[in-house]
Amino acid sequence: MSRPNRRLVIVVRADPVICGHSGEARNLAEVALTRGFDDVRLLTWPLPALQAAGLPLKPLDRITPYSAGITVERPEPVGDYRVPDGRYLAGLTGRLVELLAEPVPTTCLSMYLMPHTAVVGDAVAVARAAGFSPDVRTIAKAVGSDVTNVIRSCLREGRFGAAVALFTTFLANDQVIAVSEYTRQEIVAAAEAVDLHCGTRLADECRARVAVSYPPIDTSAYLDLDPARVDAALARRGLDRDGYVLFLSRVARAKGVHDLVAAFARSRARSRVKLVIAGNGPALEEVRALTRDDDRVVLLSDVDDEEKPLLMRGCAAYALPTKPEPDFVETFGIALTEKMLAGGGPVITTLTGGTGEAVGGTAVIVEAGDVTGIAAAIDRAVLDMSLEERRFMEDRARAHALSFDRARVFDDLFATSVPVQR
């Protein structure tokens, strides 16, 4: 087998994890094949490790296949039970060292600073120390939970050493990016807090170097959907077009799902439409208990990538009333833009974190946590909007969402700053 000419390695929590950033990795990988990379690899976790972590997962038998030229690698752990989490990190790092030992120009992109960016940094350092002289460029992308979960918890708990380690690991990369402007601002603010406590100068470097690279979306998967396919998908679920309000996301308190259930119960529109909660997550059983006696609420925990846009297209409205929680803030909202591409009824959401960047002023906005306001928004979208207003909102939303097309995002990302000279 001939050696590749150019390689892209993305270290990420990939499919089957239900996470917008696993979709980001897929979309960047697919575009890379059209941009001169002839070997693209997703370096990720073994399935048992993902299952043991309790992460929400897609149905394993219905994962959309990757194109030829994209290889998903799940290195086995190194060592036995006496090395708990480090076994998996050793597997990831070791495999990346093997790839860097080959004389192939390589770009390494990591999503989630903890631990994926550390894996890249360690592997590059090992490859250089071993004398392999890798031709490598590194890009680190800070996604939402890097800041809203990991960094904030460090600051909240006074664990400044961990925060310093995370920032220095991030800034050691040739190129550093954030998933949204909101995330970039949060990175700078957190670095300022660390500087104030530790006497470091991290914030200045973050302010100067961190750029924004929005999530890349396969817009073609959501545009020009065949009406017959939409109707067939709805029929399989016992649904009617414009006959339901859709929540399709990770089922978690921070996504506002509890507020949505309460709002739907008091809405006038519930006599006309159902509420469909599609997804999986830590709050699924709570929501199941809350809605057990309500035949107007439908729970779907097995929606795959092929069905998702069809459900989005057929709904009367899409509601994601996300709100800030101590462990999570919506730093963009990929599902919002996917829905905007698919068309159908309007999006109902909040201006939490980076959602304003995702919807761009094209959605029905409610206050986070305002159950009465969410109910009123549902009634407006289902009962009060004219067909002309719905179409106007649909057209504006789609036009905005097209700016996140994966080819455009990829080209912008790879055309940005030159590597830092070390």
C-alpha positions in Angstrom: 0.0 0.0 0.0 1.4 3.4 -1.0 2.2 6.0 1.7 -0.3 8.9 1.9 0.8 12.3 0.8 -1.1 14.4 3.4 -2.8 13.3 6.6 -5.4 14.8 8.9 -5.9 13.3 12.3 -8.8 14.5 14.4 -8.7 13.5 18.1 -12.3 13.7 19.3 -15.2 12.0 21.0 -16.6 10.7 17.7 -19.7 8.7 16.8 -21.7 7.1 18.3 -21.7 9.8 21.0 -24.7 12.1 20.7 -22.8 15.4 20.5 -22.7 18.1 18.0 -18.9 18.0 18.0 -18.8 14.4 16.9 -20.7 15.7 13.9 -18.2 18.5 13.5 -15.4 16.0 13.3 -17.3 13.9 10.7 -17.9 17.0 8.5 -14.4 18.3 8.6 -13.1 14.8 7.8 -15.4 14.6 4.8 -14.4 18.0 3.4 -10.7 17.1 4.0 -10.9 14.4 1.4 -11.8 17.1 -1.2 -9.0 19.4 -0.1 -5.9 17.4 -0.7 -5.8 15.1 2.3 -5.6 11.5 1.1 -5.6 9.9 4.6 -8.1 11.2 7.2 -8.3 9.5 10.6 -10.6 10.0 13.6 -8.8 8.9 16.7 -11.3 8.2 19.4 -12.4 5.9 22.3 -13.3 2.2 22.3 -17.0 1.6 22.4 -16.9 -0.1 25.9 -15.3 3.1 27.3 -18.0 5.3 25.9 -20.7 3.0 27.2 -19.2 2.8 30.6 -19.0 6.6 30.8 -22.8 6.8 30.5 -22.6 9.1 27.5 -25.8 9.3 25.4 -25.2 7.2 22.3 -26.9 6.8 18.9 -28.2 3.3 17.9 -25.0 1.4 17.2 -26.5 -0.4 14.2 -27.5 2.8 12.4 -24.4 4.9 12.4 -24.0 6.7 9.1 -20.8 5.3 7.4 -17.9 7.5 6.6 -16.5 8.0 3.1 -13.7 5.8 1.8 -10.5 7.4 2.9 -11.7 8.2 6.4 -10.6 5.7 9.1 -12.0 5.6 12.6 -9.5 4.2 15.1 -10.4 3.2 18.6 -7.0 2.2 20.2 -7.3 -0.4 22.9 -6.2 0.6 26.4 -2.6 0.0 27.5 -2.1 -2.0 30.7 -4.7 -3.6 33.0 -7.2 -2.5 35.7 -4.4 -1.0 37.9 -4.1 1.9 35.5 -7.7 3.2 35.4 -8.3 6.1 32.9 -4.7 6.4 31.9 -4.9 3.1 30.0 -7.1 4.7 27.3 -5.0 7.9 27.1 -1.9 5.7 26.6 -3.6 3.9 23.8 -4.6 7.2 22.1 -1.2 8.8 22.6 0.7 5.7 21.5 -1.2 5.3 18.3 -0.7 9.0 17.4 3.0 8.6 18.0 3.0 5.7 15.5 1.3 7.9 12.9 3.7 10.8 13.5 6.7 8.5 13.1 5.7 8.0 9.5 7.2 10.7 7.1 3.8 12.1 6.1 2.9 15.8 6.5 0.2 15.7 9.2 -2.3 18.1 10.7 -3.6 17.1 14.1 -6.9 18.7 15.2 -8.1 18.1 18.7 -11.6 18.9 20.0 -12.1 18.9 23.8 -9.0 20.2 25.5 -9.3 17.7 28.3 -8.0 15.2 27.4 -7.7 15.2 23.6 -5.4 18.3 23.3 -3.2 16.8 25.9 -3.0 13.6 23.9 -1.8 15.6 20.8 0.7 17.6 22.8 2.2 14.5 24.5 2.4 12.5 21.2 4.1 15.4 19.4 6.6 15.8 22.2 7.3 12.1 22.3 7.8 11.9 18.5 10.2 14.7 18.6 12.1 13.4 21.6 12.4 10.0 19.9 14.0 11.6 16.9 11.2 11.1 14.4 11.2 14.8 13.4 7.4 14.8 12.6 6.2 17.2 9.9 3.1 18.2 12.0 0.9 21.2 12.5 -1.5 21.2 15.5 -4.9 22.9 15.9 -6.8 22.8 19.2 -10.5 23.7 19.3 -12.1 24.7 22.6 -15.7 23.5 22.5 -18.4 24.5 24.9 -17.9 22.2 27.8 -14.1 22.9 27.9 -15.0 26.3 29.3 -18.5 25.9 30.9 -17.6 22.6 32.6 -13.9 22.0 33.0 -12.4 25.5 33.3 -15.3 26.9 35.4 -15.2 24.0 37.8 -11.5 24.6 38.2 -12.1 28.2 39.1 -15.1 27.5 41.3 -13.2 24.9 43.3 -10.0 26.9 43.5 -8.0 24.3 41.5 -5.8 26.8 39.7 -3.1 24.4 38.9 -5.4 22.4 36.7 -6.6 25.5 35.0 -3.0 26.6 34.3 -2.3 23.2 32.9 -5.3 23.3 30.6 -4.5 26.8 29.3 -0.9 26.1 28.7 -1.7 22.8 26.9 -4.2 24.8 24.7 -1.8 27.6 23.9 1.0 25.2 23.0 -0.7 24.4 19.8 0.1 26.1 16.5 -3.4 27.3 16.0 -6.1 27.8 18.8 -9.7 28.3 18.0 -13.1 28.5 19.8 -16.5 27.2 18.7 -18.1 30.6 19.0 -17.4 34.2 19.9 -19.2 33.6 23.2 -16.7 30.8 23.9 -13.8 32.9 23.0 -14.9 35.7 25.4 -15.4 33.1 28.1 -11.9 31.7 27.5 -10.4 35.2 27.9 -12.4 35.9 31.0 -11.4 32.6 32.6 -7.7 33.3 31.7 -8.0 36.7 33.4 -9.2 35.1 36.6 -6.3 32.6 36.5 -3.9 35.4 35.9 -5.2 37.4 38.8 -4.7 34.5 41.2 -1.5 33.0 39.8 0.4 36.0 38.3 0.4 34.3 34.9 -0.1 36.2 31.6 -2.5 33.8 29.9 -5.2 36.3 29.0 -3.1 38.4 26.8 -2.1 35.4 24.7 -5.7 34.1 24.5 -6.9 37.5 23.5 -4.3 37.8 20.7 -4.4 34.3 19.4 -7.8 32.6 19.9 -10.0 32.8 16.8 -13.5 31.6 16.2 -14.3 28.7 13.9 -18.0 27.9 14.0 -19.3 24.3 13.8 -19.2 22.9 10.2 -22.5 21.5 9.1 -23.3 19.3 6.1 -26.0 21.6 4.8 -26.8 19.2 1.9 -28.3 16.7 4.4 -30.9 19.2 5.4 -31.8 21.0 2.2 -34.3 20.0 -0.5 -35.8 17.1 1.5 -38.1 14.8 -0.4 -41.6 15.5 0.9 -42.5 11.8 0.4 -39.6 10.8 2.7 -40.7 13.3 5.3 -44.3 12.0 5.2 -43.1 8.3 5.4 -40.8 9.1 8.4 -43.7 10.8 10.2 -46.1 8.0 9.4 -43.7 5.4 10.9 -43.8 7.4 14.1 -47.5 8.0 14.1 -47.1 11.7 13.5 -48.6 14.2 11.1 -46.9 17.1 9.3 -47.2 20.3 11.5 -48.8 18.1 14.1 -46.1 18.3 16.7 -43.6 20.6 18.5 -40.1 19.0 18.4 -37.3 18.9 20.9 -34.4 17.1 19.4 -31.2 17.3 21.4 -29.4 15.8 24.4 -32.1 15.3 27.1 -30.6 17.3 29.9 -31.8 19.9 32.4 -29.5 22.6 30.8 -31.3 22.1 27.5 -34.5 23.3 29.1 -36.4 20.1 28.5 -38.2 20.2 32.0 -39.3 23.8 31.3 -40.6 22.7 27.9 -42.6 19.9 29.3 -44.2 22.2 31.9 -44.8 24.9 29.2 -46.5 22.5 26.8 -48.8 21.2 29.6 -50.2 24.7 30.0 -50.2 25.8 26.4 -53.4 26.2 24.3 -51.7 24.5 21.4 -51.5 21.1 23.1 -55.1 20.5 22.0 -53.8 20.7 18.4 -50.2 19.3 18.5 -48.2 16.8 20.3 -44.8 17.4 22.0 -42.1 15.1 20.6 -38.9 14.8 22.7 -36.3 13.1 20.6 -32.9 12.2 22.0 -31.1 10.6 24.9 -29.3 11.9 28.0 -29.1 12.1 31.7 -32.6 13.5 32.2 -34.4 11.1 30.0 -35.8 9.0 32.9 -36.9 12.1 34.7 -38.8 13.3 31.6 -40.3 9.9 31.1 -41.7 10.0 34.7 -43.0 13.5 34.2 -44.9 12.7 31.0 -45.9 9.1 31.8 -49.6 10.0 32.0 -49.7 12.5 29.2 -50.7 11.0 25.9 -49.8 14.2 24.1 -46.1 13.7 24.7 -44.0 11.3 22.6 -40.5 10.2 23.6 -38.1 8.9 20.9 -34.7 7.7 22.0 -33.7 5.9 18.8 -33.6 8.7 16.2 -30.7 8.3 13.8 -28.9 10.8 11.5 -31.1 9.9 8.5 -34.3 10.5 10.4 -33.3 13.7 12.2 -33.8 16.2 9.3 -37.1 14.6 8.3 -38.5 15.1 11.8 -37.2 18.6 11.8 -38.8 19.4 8.5 -42.2 18.1 9.5 -42.6 19.9 12.8 -44.9 22.8 13.6 -42.1 24.3 15.7 -38.8 23.3 17.1 -38.2 24.2 20.8 -34.8 24.3 22.5 -35.2 26.5 25.6 -31.7 26.0 26.8 -30.6 27.7 30.0 -27.3 28.2 31.9 -26.5 25.6 34.5 -23.4 25.3 36.7 -22.1 22.4 34.6 -23.2 23.5 31.1 -24.0 26.5 29.0 -25.0 26.2 25.4 -22.0 27.7 23.6 -23.5 27.5 20.1 -26.4 25.2 19.4 -25.7 23.1 16.4 -29.1 21.5 16.4 -30.6 25.0 16.0 -28.8 25.6 12.7 -29.6 22.1 11.4 -33.3 22.8 12.1 -33.0 26.1 10.3 -31.6 24.4 7.2 -34.3 21.8 7.2 -37.2 24.3 7.2 -40.6 23.7 8.6 -41.9 25.6 11.6 -40.0 28.3 13.5 -37.3 27.8 16.1 -38.1 28.7 19.7 -35.0 29.2 21.9 -33.3 31.5 24.4 -30.3 33.8 24.1 -28.1 31.6 26.3 -24.4 31.5 25.7 -23.8 31.4 21.9 -27.3 30.6 20.7 -27.7 34.1 19.4 -24.8 33.4 17.0 -26.4 30.2 15.9 -29.9 31.7 15.1 -28.8 35.2 14.1 -32.0 36.9 14.9 -34.2 34.5 13.0 -35.9 32.7 15.9 -38.7 33.2 18.4 -36.8 34.2 21.5 -37.9 33.5 25.1 -36.3 34.2 28.5 -34.3 31.2 29.8 -36.4 29.4 32.5 -39.6 31.3 31.7 -42.2 28.6 31.5 -45.0 31.0 30.8 -43.0 32.6 28.0 -42.2 29.3 26.4 -46.0 28.3 26.5 -46.8 31.6 24.8 -44.2 31.1 22.2 -45.6 27.6 21.4 -49.1 29.1 21.1 -47.8 31.9 18.8 -45.9 29.5 16.6 -48.7 26.9 16.3 -51.9 28.9 16.5 -51.2 32.6 15.7 -48.5 32.8 12.9 -49.8 33.2 9.4 -48.4 31.0 6.6 -46.7 34.1 5.2 -44.9 34.9 8.4 -43.8 31.2 8.8 -42.4 31.2 5.3 -40.6 34.5 5.9 -39.0 33.2 9.1 -38.1 29.9 7.4 -36.3 31.7 4.5 -34.4 34.0 6.7 -33.3 31.2 9.0 -32.1 29.0 6.2 -30.1 31.9 4.7 -28.3 32.5 8.0 -27.7 28.8 8.6 -26.0 28.3 5.2 -23.1 30.4 6.4 -22.1 27.4 8.5 -21.7 25.0 5.5 -18.9 22.6 6.2 -16.8 23.4 3.1 -16.8 27.1 4.0 -15.9 26.5 7.6 -13.1 24.1 6.6 -11.6 26.5 4.1 -11.7 29.4 6.6 -10.1 27.2 9.3 -7.2 26.0 7.2 -6.6 29.5 5.6 -6.1 31.2 9.0 -2.9 31.9 11.0 0.4 30.5 10.2 2.1 28.2 12.8 3.8 29.8 15.8 7.5 29.7 15.4 9.0 27.7 18.3 
